[in-house]
Amino acid sequence: MRYFREYQGPTAVVWLLAAVSLLLPVAGVAIALYGLFAASRGNPAGWYWLAGGILLIVADMMADWAWARWGPAHSDEPALNRRGAQLVGETVVVDQAIEAGGRGSVRAGDTVWPAEGAAAMTGTRVRVTGAKGNVLTVELA
């Protein structure tokens, strides 16, 4: 017995919403331009067309904003593709001496990383306590 349905791809509703999201700004710009043209010719209804076109463009931007934030926002693997964050807690060896208040480098596996933190001589074992971009923060192990 199958408890979970296998993912089949986007449904028809998702495709319909995507198509509407593509057409809304095009229709909004066209209607706004028509309204601007009509208003410039002295037709007072042109201002309503212009307002309607602007409303369509704003509605599309709001729909895109909501669409981009829909769904789960948290990952079960927050360090995925962040190699520096994956090294937090690991013990590594200082490759180039770390001066007090300065930087040096450490070797983690076959990679040399820039590091900052506690002063340590070459060959000293240090523990990675954090990562700022590709710079590891270390303390004496």
Long-range contacts (C-beta under 8 A, 24 or more apart in sequence): 17-63, 17-67, 21-60, 21-63, 21-64, 21-67, 24-56, 24-57, 24-59, 24-60, 24-63, 25-56, 25-57, 25-60, 27-53, 27-56, 28-53, 28-54, 28-55, 28-56, 28-57, 28-59, 28-60, 29-53, 29-57, 31-56, 32-56, 32-57, 82-131, 84-113, 84-131, 84-132, 84-133, 84-134, 84-135, 84-136, 85-131, 87-113, 87-128, 87-131, 87-136, 88-128, 88-129, 88-130, 88-131, 89-127, 89-128, 90-127, 90-128, 91-125, 91-126, 91-127, 91-128, 91-141, 92-125, 92-126, 92-127, 92-128, 92-136, 92-138, 93-123, 93-124, 93-125, 93-126, 94-120, 94-121, 94-122, 94-123, 94-124, 94-125, 94-126, 94-138, 95-122, 96-122, 97-121, 97-122, 98-126, 98-138, 103-135, 106-136, 106-138, 108-136
